[in-house]
Amino acid sequence: MRLEDYWGIGPKTSERLTESLGTERAIEAIETADVRALVDAGLHRGRATRILRRANGEAGMDVLATGDTRSVYDDLLALAASHALTAHAADRIRVLTPLTDREAVESRLDDVVAARDAWASLDDAGRERVTDAFDEYDAADGSDLAAVETAVALREAGLTEAPFEDLGALDGERLRDAADALADVRGTIDPAGADGDAEIRIARGADDELDRRRDQLGAARDLANSAFDVLAAVRDGSLRDFEALESATIDHVARETGVDPAAVRSVAPDEALDAADFVSATLRDLVAELEESVAEREAAVAADIRERIGGMRGESGEGDGAEGDGTGGDGEGEGVGTVAGAVSAVSDAAFLLSLARFAVACDLTRPVFVDDGVAVRNARNLFIDGDVQPVSYAVGSHSLAGDPGVANAEAPPTGDRVSVLTGANSGGKTTLLETLCAVALLASMGLPVPAEEAEVGAFDRIVFHRRHASFNAGVLESTLKSVVPPLVADGRTLMLVDEFEAITEPGRAADLLNGLVTLTVDRGALGVYVTHLADDLSPLPEPARIDGIFAEGLTNDLDLRVDYQPRFGTVGKSTPEFIVSRLVANASDRGVRAGFEHLAGAVGEEAVQRTLSDAEWSRGDD
């Protein structure tokens, strides 16, 4: 496959990736969703993320049918990534996409929920130990040694059961030995090198004998580089014959290098042209002998290190791949070595524990998957800080309802294909749409959702459309082109449309909204439509209902007090008298106040006065 066959990669990007990574490594980075590799190659992180999302979840990206849906999706992943334990885990979270296979959704959800429960079960000290281990892992840029040490820390924290069974399969004693062995290595090695020929640069202190031989070799090289100085040092007036000079040379070299005199004598030439030739030949041959000796010892130490880190692939059928030995073998093939297993297991653990931290921090719950419908009990919007009033809502068929024909705040009605949501300004209608969108998206990615209970169907497209405050034909046309095609396409669609009337005149907006509700029912889709035009709508089809959100007055500070929980089967009221009451109370200019009082007469002066009196009474009561 060519690089340019991937979405978002043109000739220039392909050339850049090829120059930096090589074609094969670039393709591997794309297929494994390695954001860091593409960023290091010069791509902007946002672009790298978009490329990898398309490369690894093309079909799932089609679920994001509108720009507003994609905006919620991006915000959700940014929020989840903010809880990541490592930079690579954050990258893996950012490239998550909706999954089109229900088994894949359930499998990921199983892992994330199990990880959430494992994280929640750790005490503060345990969590700190895990986060510290990952901090050190990140600081070491995910080195082999850091991965092994992190694996040890995670095992000690008790993270050995599903979904961390790969950590549990590693042998603790071999891990610690591998960590000690890796501490004896300079740089990195290929821990899964099947042929055992990957170069290992052995650090000083790893083996005393190797250090001794290296020291001897270094000293011998220094002498060889200054052979004439050696000759001058051993020659004096008393050395008048060649045999005495040979003996003095051997003693001097042995003393300066630490090599046994007999070993030095064994490499000395039997014949030499003169004293200089004898000295230089002796040193040259000694260096060669010591180089061979060092290489021999390095090979022996490297073999020991390979064995200790489990770098060689275990051989099947002979115990090397048995369960619990750290190779991950199954007796039928080759298993991955201890270090390679630790590297993989730690990367996966970082990803799952990051999602677990997100789930615990945001109090997320496992949704139940159903054929068709979205229903939540006490759901919360993840993008609102502070105390948030949870709401219960549903559209489609679900089992969160109460007795047949009875609906209450925690038991939404079931069976309606469409709901028309009405009510007060700033009453949380758009927030509810955003919450439903977030729940549907999180569930589609195999992640828990912000609700006490939730039932979510499988959707081929999610259409979220926020209110846009432009009133012209261009906006109307672009909006219709945005929401209608996914609605009429094959498959299941969830429509979440906010204040359609904001883009055209109210009378025509009511007609268009009626048409969208009818079309939603006809196409077998589900929809929640927010509007202030409920009274102007024609009779809705039978599988549709109207719900309302109500303002209940003003707070002591004259802020609007709203019950954000919709009342089912009831048209909500905007209650403008509350807004006008606040304007009257807050007006400092006499003329402006008189203007607002005039408006109070228009919306109902008695209601305004009653609101002001209630607010004043509440303030005095405090």
C-alpha positions as CSV (number, residue, x, y, z in Angstrom):
1,M,0.0,0.0,0.0
2,R,1.2,3.5,-0.9
3,L,1.3,6.3,1.7
4,E,-0.8,8.4,-0.6
5,D,-3.6,5.8,-0.5
6,Y,-4.3,6.9,3.1
7,W,-6.8,9.7,3.7
8,G,-5.2,13.1,4.1
9,I,-1.7,12.2,2.8
10,G,-0.8,13.9,-0.4
11,P,2.5,14.0,-2.3
12,K,4.2,16.5,-0.1
13,T,3.2,14.8,3.2
14,S,4.2,11.4,1.7
15,E,7.6,12.8,0.8
16,R,8.1,14.2,4.3
17,L,7.1,11.0,6.0
18,T,9.3,8.9,3.6
19,E,12.4,11.1,4.3
20,S,11.9,11.1,8.0
21,L,10.7,7.6,8.7
22,G,10.9,5.6,5.5
23,T,7.9,4.2,3.8
24,E,7.6,0.9,5.7
25,R,8.0,2.6,9.1
26,A,5.5,5.4,8.1
27,I,2.9,2.8,7.1
28,E,3.5,1.0,10.4
29,A,3.0,4.2,12.3
30,I,-0.3,4.9,10.5
31,E,-1.6,1.3,11.0
32,T,-0.7,1.4,14.7
33,A,-2.1,4.9,15.3
34,D,1.3,6.2,16.4
35,V,0.6,9.9,16.6
36,R,4.1,10.6,18.1
37,A,5.9,9.1,15.1
38,L,4.0,11.3,12.7
39,V,4.4,14.4,14.8
40,D,8.2,13.8,15.1
41,A,8.2,13.5,11.4
42,G,7.0,17.0,11.1
43,L,3.2,16.8,10.9
44,H,1.0,19.0,13.0
45,R,-0.6,17.0,15.9
46,G,-4.1,17.9,14.8
47,R,-3.5,16.8,11.3
48,A,-1.8,13.6,12.4
49,T,-4.7,12.8,14.6
50,R,-7.2,13.3,11.8
51,I,-5.2,11.1,9.4
52,L,-5.0,8.3,12.0
53,R,-8.7,8.5,12.8
54,R,-9.6,8.0,9.2
55,A,-7.0,5.3,8.7
56,N,-8.1,3.3,11.7
57,G,-11.8,4.1,11.9
58,E,-13.1,5.3,8.5
59,A,-16.5,3.7,8.9
60,G,-16.9,5.0,12.4
61,M,-16.2,8.6,11.4
62,D,-19.3,8.5,9.3
63,V,-21.3,8.5,12.5
64,L,-20.2,12.1,13.0
65,A,-22.8,13.5,10.5
66,T,-22.5,17.2,11.3
67,G,-19.9,19.7,12.4
68,D,-21.5,20.1,15.8
69,T,-21.4,16.4,16.3
70,R,-17.7,16.4,15.5
71,S,-17.2,19.3,17.9
72,V,-18.8,17.3,20.7
73,Y,-16.7,14.3,19.7
74,D,-13.4,16.3,19.8
75,D,-14.3,17.8,23.1
76,L,-15.0,14.4,24.6
77,L,-11.7,13.0,23.5
78,A,-9.9,16.1,24.7
79,L,-11.5,15.7,28.1
80,A,-10.7,12.0,28.2
81,A,-7.1,12.6,27.1
82,S,-6.6,15.2,29.9
83,H,-6.7,12.2,32.3
84,A,-4.0,10.3,30.4
85,L,-1.1,8.8,32.4
86,T,1.3,9.1,29.5
87,A,1.8,11.1,26.4
88,H,1.3,8.0,24.2
89,A,-1.9,7.0,26.0
90,A,-3.2,10.5,25.4
91,D,-2.4,10.1,21.7
92,R,-4.2,6.7,21.6
93,I,-7.3,8.3,23.2
94,R,-7.3,11.2,20.7
95,V,-7.6,8.8,17.8
96,L,-10.5,6.7,19.2
97,T,-13.4,6.6,16.8
98,P,-17.0,5.2,17.0
99,L,-17.0,1.5,16.4
100,T,-19.3,-0.1,13.9
101,D,-19.1,-3.6,15.3
102,R,-21.2,-4.3,18.4
103,E,-18.9,-7.0,19.6
104,A,-15.9,-4.6,19.4
105,V,-17.9,-2.0,21.4
106,E,-18.8,-4.5,24.1
107,S,-15.2,-5.8,24.3
108,R,-13.7,-2.3,24.7
109,L,-16.4,-1.5,27.3
110,D,-15.6,-4.6,29.2
111,D,-12.0,-3.6,29.4
112,V,-12.6,0.0,30.3
113,V,-15.2,-0.8,33.0
114,A,-12.9,-3.4,34.5
115,A,-10.0,-0.9,34.4
116,R,-12.3,1.7,36.1
117,D,-13.2,-0.7,38.8
118,A,-9.5,-1.6,39.3
119,W,-8.5,2.0,39.5
120,A,-11.4,2.8,41.9
121,S,-10.3,0.0,44.2
122,L,-6.8,1.4,44.7
123,D,-6.2,3.5,47.8
124,D,-4.5,6.8,47.5
125,A,-1.1,5.3,48.1
126,G,-1.7,2.7,45.3
127,R,-2.8,5.4,42.8
128,E,0.2,7.5,43.7
129,R,2.5,4.6,43.1
130,V,1.0,3.9,39.7
131,T,1.0,7.6,38.6
132,D,4.6,8.0,39.8
133,A,5.6,4.9,37.8
134,F,4.1,6.3,34.7
135,D,5.6,9.7,35.3
136,E,9.0,8.1,35.4
137,Y,8.1,6.0,32.3
138,D,7.2,9.2,30.4
139,A,10.3,11.0,31.6
140,A,12.4,8.1,30.2
141,D,10.5,8.4,26.9
142,G,9.1,4.9,27.3
143,S,12.5,3.1,27.4
144,D,12.7,-0.6,27.7
145,L,14.1,-0.3,31.3
146,A,11.3,2.2,32.2
147,A,8.7,-0.2,30.8
148,V,10.0,-3.1,32.8
149,E,10.2,-1.1,36.0
150,T,6.6,0.2,35.4
151,A,5.4,-3.3,34.8
152,V,6.9,-4.3,38.2
153,A,5.2,-1.3,39.9
154,L,1.8,-2.1,38.3
155,R,2.1,-5.8,39.4
156,E,2.9,-4.7,42.9
157,A,-0.2,-2.5,42.9
158,G,-2.2,-5.6,42.1
159,L,-3.1,-4.8,38.5
160,T,-2.7,-8.4,37.3
161,E,-6.3,-9.5,36.5
162,A,-8.4,-8.7,33.4
163,P,-8.0,-6.4,31.6
164,F,-4.4,-6.4,32.8
165,E,-3.9,-10.2,32.4
166,D,-0.8,-9.5,30.1
167,L,0.9,-8.0,33.2
168,G,-0.2,-10.9,35.3
169,A,1.2,-13.3,32.8
170,L,4.7,-11.8,33.3
171,D,6.9,-13.5,35.9
172,G,7.7,-11.1,38.6
173,E,11.1,-12.5,39.4
174,R,12.1,-12.5,35.7
175,L,10.9,-8.9,35.4
176,R,13.1,-7.8,38.3
177,D,16.0,-9.7,36.8
178,A,15.3,-8.1,33.4
179,A,15.3,-4.7,35.0
180,D,18.7,-5.4,36.6
181,A,19.9,-6.6,33.2
182,L,18.7,-3.6,31.3
183,A,20.4,-1.4,33.8
184,D,23.6,-3.0,32.5
185,V,22.9,-1.8,29.0
186,R,23.8,1.5,27.3
187,G,21.2,2.7,24.9
188,T,18.4,0.5,23.7
189,I,18.2,-3.0,22.2
190,D,15.7,-5.0,20.3
191,P,14.1,-7.1,23.1
192,A,12.3,-9.3,20.6
193,G,15.3,-10.0,18.4
194,A,14.5,-13.5,17.4
195,D,18.0,-14.3,16.2
196,G,19.8,-12.9,19.3
197,D,22.2,-10.9,17.1
198,A,20.9,-7.4,18.1
199,E,23.8,-5.4,19.3
200,I,23.9,-4.9,23.1
201,R,26.2,-2.2,24.4
202,I,27.2,-3.3,27.9
203,A,27.5,-0.5,30.5
204,R,30.5,-0.3,32.8
205,G,29.8,-2.0,36.1
206,A,27.7,-4.8,34.5
207,D,30.6,-7.3,34.7
208,D,33.8,-6.9,36.7
209,E,35.8,-9.2,34.4
210,L,34.7,-7.3,31.4
211,D,35.6,-4.0,33.0
212,R,39.1,-5.4,33.9
213,R,39.7,-6.6,30.3
214,R,38.5,-3.3,28.9
215,D,40.8,-1.4,31.2
216,Q,43.7,-3.5,30.1
217,L,42.8,-2.9,26.4
218,G,42.6,0.8,27.0
219,A,45.9,0.9,28.6
220,A,47.5,-1.2,25.9
221,R,46.1,1.1,23.2
222,D,47.5,4.1,25.0
223,L,50.9,2.5,25.1
224,A,50.7,1.4,21.4
225,N,49.9,5.0,20.4
226,S,53.1,6.2,22.1
227,A,55.5,3.3,21.4
228,F,58.6,5.5,21.2
229,D,57.8,6.9,24.7
230,V,57.7,3.3,25.9
231,L,61.0,2.6,24.3
232,A,62.6,5.7,25.9
233,A,61.2,4.6,29.3
234,V,62.7,1.1,29.2
235,R,66.0,2.0,27.7
236,D,68.8,3.4,29.9
237,G,72.5,3.2,30.1
238,S,72.4,-0.2,31.9
239,L,70.5,-1.9,29.0
240,R,73.3,-2.5,26.6
241,D,72.1,-5.8,25.2
242,F,68.8,-6.6,23.3
243,E,67.8,-9.4,25.6
244,A,67.7,-7.1,28.6
245,L,65.7,-4.5,26.6
246,E,63.1,-7.2,25.8
247,S,62.7,-8.2,29.4
248,A,62.4,-4.6,30.5
249,T,59.8,-3.9,27.9
250,I,57.6,-6.9,28.9
251,D,57.8,-5.9,32.6
252,H,57.0,-2.3,31.8
253,V,54.0,-3.2,29.6
254,A,52.7,-5.7,32.2
255,R,53.0,-3.1,35.0
256,E,51.3,-0.3,33.0
257,T,48.4,-2.5,31.6
258,G,47.8,-5.0,34.4
259,V,48.3,-7.9,32.0
260,D,50.2,-10.9,33.3
261,P,53.8,-10.7,32.2
262,A,53.5,-14.2,30.7
263,A,50.6,-13.1,28.5
264,V,52.7,-10.1,27.3
265,R,55.7,-12.4,26.6
266,S,53.4,-14.7,24.6
267,V,52.6,-12.0,22.1
268,A,56.1,-10.6,21.8
269,P,57.8,-11.3,18.5
270,D,60.5,-14.0,18.3
271,E,62.5,-11.8,15.9
272,A,62.6,-8.1,15.5
273,L,64.6,-5.7,13.3
274,D,65.6,-3.5,16.2
275,A,64.4,-2.4,19.7
276,A,61.7,0.0,18.2
277,D,60.3,-2.8,16.1
278,F,60.2,-5.2,19.1
279,V,58.3,-2.6,21.2
280,S,55.8,-1.6,18.6
281,A,55.1,-5.2,17.5
282,T,54.6,-6.4,21.1
283,L,52.1,-3.6,21.8
284,R,50.3,-4.1,18.5
285,D,49.9,-7.8,19.0
286,L,48.9,-7.3,22.7
287,V,46.1,-4.9,21.6
288,A,44.8,-7.4,19.1
289,E,44.9,-10.2,21.7
290,L,43.0,-8.0,24.2
291,E,40.5,-6.9,21.6
292,E,39.7,-10.6,21.0
293,S,39.5,-11.2,24.8
294,V,37.1,-8.3,25.3
295,A,34.9,-9.3,22.4
296,E,34.7,-12.8,23.8
297,R,33.7,-11.6,27.2
298,E,31.2,-9.1,25.8
299,A,29.6,-11.9,23.9
300,A,29.3,-14.0,27.0
301,V,27.8,-11.1,29.1
302,A,25.5,-10.1,26.2
303,A,24.2,-13.7,26.0
304,D,23.5,-13.6,29.8
305,I,21.7,-10.3,29.5
306,R,19.6,-11.6,26.6
307,E,18.6,-14.6,28.7
308,R,17.8,-12.4,31.7
309,I,15.6,-10.0,29.8
310,G,13.8,-12.8,27.9
311,G,14.8,-11.1,24.7
312,M,15.0,-14.4,22.7
313,R,11.6,-15.8,21.6
314,G,10.7,-18.8,23.6
315,E,10.6,-22.1,21.9
316,S,7.3,-23.9,21.9
317,G,6.7,-27.2,23.5
318,E,9.8,-27.1,25.8
319,G,8.5,-25.0,28.6
320,D,9.9,-21.6,27.4
321,G,6.4,-20.5,26.4
322,A,4.5,-21.9,29.3
323,E,2.0,-19.9,31.2
324,G,3.6,-17.6,33.9
325,D,7.1,-17.6,32.5
326,G,6.8,-14.1,31.2
327,T,7.0,-15.0,27.5
328,G,3.3,-15.1,26.8
329,G,3.6,-18.3,24.8
330,D,0.7,-20.8,24.5
331,G,2.6,-23.9,23.8
332,E,1.7,-23.8,20.2
333,G,3.9,-21.1,18.9
334,E,6.5,-18.6,19.8
335,G,5.9,-16.2,22.7
336,V,7.1,-12.7,23.1
337,G,10.0,-12.2,25.5
338,T,9.8,-10.7,28.9
339,V,10.9,-7.2,27.9
340,A,8.8,-7.1,24.7
341,G,5.8,-8.4,26.8
342,A,6.4,-5.7,29.4
343,V,6.6,-3.0,26.8
344,S,3.3,-4.0,25.2
345,A,1.5,-4.7,28.5
346,V,2.5,-1.3,30.0
347,S,1.4,0.6,26.9
348,D,-2.0,-1.1,27.0
349,A,-2.3,-0.6,30.7
350,A,-1.5,3.1,30.4
351,F,-4.3,3.4,27.8
352,L,-6.9,1.6,29.8
353,L,-6.0,3.2,33.1
354,S,-6.1,6.6,31.5
355,L,-9.7,5.9,30.4
356,A,-10.4,4.5,33.9
357,R,-9.2,7.7,35.5
358,F,-11.5,9.6,33.1
359,A,-14.4,7.3,34.1
360,V,-13.8,7.6,37.8
361,A,-13.3,11.4,37.7
362,C,-16.5,12.0,35.7
363,D,-18.5,9.2,37.5
364,L,-19.2,7.4,34.3
365,T,-21.5,4.3,34.1
366,R,-21.7,1.4,31.7
367,P,-24.6,1.8,29.3
368,V,-26.9,-1.0,28.2
369,F,-27.0,-1.5,24.5
370,V,-30.5,-1.8,22.9
371,D,-31.7,-2.1,19.4
372,D,-33.2,1.4,19.1
373,G,-33.4,4.3,21.5
374,V,-31.6,6.6,23.8
375,A,-32.6,6.8,27.4
376,V,-30.8,8.3,30.4
377,R,-31.6,8.5,34.1
378,N,-29.9,11.3,36.0
379,A,-27.5,12.2,33.2
380,R,-25.0,15.1,33.5
381,N,-23.3,17.3,31.0
382,L,-19.5,16.8,31.1
383,F,-18.7,20.2,29.8
384,I,-20.3,22.2,32.6
385,D,-18.3,22.9,35.7
386,G,-19.7,22.9,39.2
387,D,-22.9,21.4,40.5
388,V,-25.1,20.2,37.6
389,Q,-28.7,19.2,38.0
390,P,-29.0,15.7,36.5
391,V,-31.8,15.1,34.1
392,S,-33.6,12.0,32.9
393,Y,-34.8,11.9,29.3
394,A,-35.5,9.4,26.5
395,V,-36.6,9.0,23.0
396,G,-37.4,5.6,21.4
397,S,-38.1,2.4,23.2
398,H,-36.4,1.6,26.5
399,S,-36.9,-0.1,29.9
400,L,-36.2,2.9,32.1
401,A,-39.8,3.9,32.0
402,G,-42.2,3.5,34.9
403,D,-45.6,2.0,34.8
404,P,-47.4,2.0,31.4
405,G,-48.7,5.5,30.6
406,V,-47.0,7.0,33.7
407,A,-43.9,9.2,33.3
408,N,-42.0,11.1,36.0
409,A,-38.8,12.9,36.5
410,E,-36.8,9.6,36.7
411,A,-38.9,7.5,34.4
412,P,-39.2,9.0,30.9
413,P,-42.0,7.8,28.6
414,T,-41.1,5.0,26.1
415,G,-42.1,4.3,22.5
416,D,-42.1,7.9,21.1
417,R,-39.9,8.3,18.0
418,V,-39.7,12.1,18.3
419,S,-39.8,14.6,21.1
420,V,-40.3,18.3,20.7
421,L,-38.6,20.1,23.6
422,T,-39.9,23.5,24.6
423,G,-39.4,25.8,27.5
424,A,-37.6,28.7,29.1
425,N,-34.7,30.6,27.7
426,S,-31.5,29.5,29.3
427,G,-33.4,26.5,30.5
428,G,-30.9,23.9,29.5
429,K,-32.5,22.7,26.3
430,T,-29.4,22.9,24.2
431,T,-27.4,21.4,27.1
432,L,-29.7,18.4,27.1
433,L,-29.2,17.9,23.4
434,E,-25.5,18.1,23.9
435,T,-25.7,15.6,26.8
436,L,-27.6,13.1,24.7
437,C,-25.1,13.5,21.9
438,A,-22.2,12.9,24.3
439,V,-23.9,9.8,25.7
440,A,-24.5,8.4,22.2
441,L,-21.0,9.1,21.1
442,L,-19.3,7.7,24.2
443,A,-21.3,4.5,24.0
444,S,-20.5,4.2,20.3
445,M,-16.8,4.3,21.2
446,G,-17.2,1.6,23.9
447,L,-16.8,4.0,26.7
448,P,-19.0,4.5,29.8
449,V,-21.4,7.5,30.0
450,P,-22.3,10.3,32.5
451,A,-25.6,8.9,33.8
452,E,-26.8,6.7,36.6
453,E,-28.4,4.5,34.0
454,A,-28.4,4.6,30.2
455,E,-29.7,2.6,27.3
456,V,-28.3,3.4,23.9
457,G,-29.0,2.1,20.5
458,A,-26.6,1.7,17.6
459,F,-26.7,4.7,15.2
460,D,-25.1,4.9,11.8
461,R,-25.3,8.7,12.0
462,I,-25.7,11.3,14.8
463,V,-27.0,14.7,13.7
464,F,-26.4,17.4,16.3
465,H,-27.2,20.9,15.1
466,R,-26.8,23.8,17.4
467,R,-28.7,27.1,17.1
468,H,-27.1,29.5,14.8
469,A,-28.0,33.2,15.1
470,S,-28.1,34.0,11.4
471,F,-31.3,34.8,9.7
472,N,-30.8,34.5,5.9
473,A,-31.5,32.2,3.0
474,G,-27.9,31.0,2.9
475,V,-28.0,29.7,6.5
476,L,-31.3,28.0,5.9
477,E,-30.0,26.3,2.8
478,S,-26.8,25.1,4.4
479,T,-28.7,23.9,7.5
480,L,-31.1,21.9,5.4
481,K,-28.2,20.4,3.4
482,S,-26.6,19.5,6.7
483,V,-29.5,17.7,8.4
484,V,-31.6,16.2,5.7
485,P,-29.2,14.0,3.8
486,P,-28.1,12.0,6.8
487,L,-31.8,11.7,7.9
488,V,-32.9,10.1,4.6
489,A,-29.8,7.9,4.2
490,D,-30.0,4.2,4.9
491,G,-29.5,3.0,8.4
492,R,-30.4,4.5,11.8
493,T,-30.1,8.2,12.5
494,L,-30.4,10.2,15.7
495,M,-31.5,13.8,15.1
496,L,-30.7,16.4,17.8
497,V,-31.7,19.8,16.4
498,D,-31.7,23.1,18.3
499,E,-34.1,26.0,17.6
500,F,-34.7,25.5,13.9
501,E,-36.7,28.7,13.9
502,A,-33.6,30.8,14.4
503,I,-32.7,30.5,10.7
504,T,-36.0,31.6,9.1
505,E,-39.2,33.4,9.9
506,P,-41.3,31.8,12.6
507,G,-44.3,30.8,10.4
508,R,-42.2,29.1,7.8
509,A,-39.9,27.6,10.5
510,A,-43.0,25.9,12.1
511,D,-43.9,24.4,8.7
512,L,-40.3,23.1,8.1
513,L,-40.1,21.8,11.7
514,N,-43.4,19.9,11.1
515,G,-41.9,18.5,8.0
516,L,-38.7,17.4,9.8
517,V,-40.7,15.7,12.6
518,T,-42.8,13.8,10.0
519,L,-39.8,12.9,7.9
520,T,-38.0,11.6,11.1
521,V,-40.9,9.3,11.9
522,D,-41.3,8.2,8.3
523,R,-37.6,7.3,8.0
524,G,-37.6,5.3,11.2
525,A,-35.2,7.7,12.8
526,L,-35.2,9.1,16.3
527,G,-35.2,12.8,17.0
528,V,-35.3,15.5,19.7
529,Y,-36.1,19.0,18.3
530,V,-35.8,22.1,20.4
531,T,-38.2,24.9,19.6
532,H,-40.2,27.9,21.0
533,L,-42.9,27.3,18.3
534,A,-44.8,24.3,19.9
535,D,-48.1,26.2,19.8
536,D,-47.6,26.9,16.1
537,L,-47.0,23.3,15.1
538,S,-49.6,21.3,13.2
539,P,-50.8,18.1,14.9
540,L,-47.7,16.0,15.3
541,P,-47.6,12.3,14.2
542,E,-48.7,9.8,16.8
543,P,-45.1,8.6,17.7
544,A,-44.2,12.2,18.7
545,R,-44.6,14.1,22.0
546,I,-44.0,17.6,23.4
547,D,-42.0,18.1,26.6
548,G,-41.3,21.3,28.5
549,I,-38.7,22.9,30.7
550,F,-40.0,25.5,33.2
551,A,-38.5,28.5,34.9
552,E,-39.7,28.7,38.5
553,G,-38.8,32.2,39.5
554,L,-35.8,34.3,40.5
555,T,-33.2,33.5,43.0
556,N,-32.3,35.8,45.9
557,D,-29.7,37.4,43.5
558,L,-32.4,37.8,40.9
559,D,-30.9,35.0,38.7
560,L,-33.3,32.8,36.8
561,R,-34.2,29.7,38.8
562,V,-34.9,26.8,36.4
563,D,-36.0,23.2,36.9
564,Y,-33.8,21.7,34.2
565,Q,-35.7,18.3,34.3
566,P,-38.2,18.3,31.4
567,R,-41.8,17.7,32.2
568,F,-43.1,15.1,29.8
569,G,-46.1,15.7,27.6
570,T,-46.2,19.4,28.6
571,V,-45.5,22.6,26.6
572,G,-42.8,24.6,28.4
573,K,-43.1,28.3,28.9
574,S,-40.5,30.9,28.4
575,T,-41.9,32.9,31.3
576,P,-40.7,36.3,30.1
577,E,-42.1,38.0,33.2
578,F,-39.1,36.5,35.1
579,I,-36.6,38.2,32.8
580,V,-38.5,41.5,32.8
581,S,-38.7,41.3,36.6
582,R,-35.0,41.1,36.8
583,L,-34.5,43.9,34.4
584,V,-36.9,46.1,36.4
585,A,-35.2,45.3,39.7
586,N,-31.7,45.9,38.3
587,A,-32.4,49.1,36.4
588,S,-30.5,52.0,38.1
589,D,-31.6,54.7,35.6
590,R,-35.1,56.0,36.3
591,G,-36.0,56.3,32.5
592,V,-34.7,52.8,31.8
593,R,-36.6,51.4,34.7
594,A,-39.8,53.1,33.4
595,G,-39.2,51.4,30.0
596,F,-38.9,48.0,31.6
597,E,-42.0,48.7,33.7
598,H,-43.9,49.4,30.5
599,L,-42.8,46.0,29.2
600,A,-43.9,44.5,32.5
601,G,-47.4,45.7,31.7
602,A,-47.2,44.0,28.3
603,V,-46.2,40.6,29.6
604,G,-48.4,40.8,32.7
605,E,-47.7,43.4,35.4
606,E,-49.3,41.3,38.1
607,A,-47.0,38.4,37.4
608,V,-44.0,40.7,37.4
609,Q,-44.9,42.3,40.7
610,R,-45.5,38.9,42.2
611,T,-42.1,37.7,41.0
612,L,-40.4,40.8,42.5
613,S,-42.3,40.3,45.8
614,D,-41.3,36.7,46.0
615,A,-37.6,37.5,45.3
616,E,-37.7,40.4,47.9
617,W,-39.4,38.1,50.5
618,S,-36.8,35.4,49.9
619,R,-33.9,37.9,50.3
620,G,-35.4,39.2,53.5
621,D,-36.0,35.7,54.8
622,D,-32.3,35.0,54.3
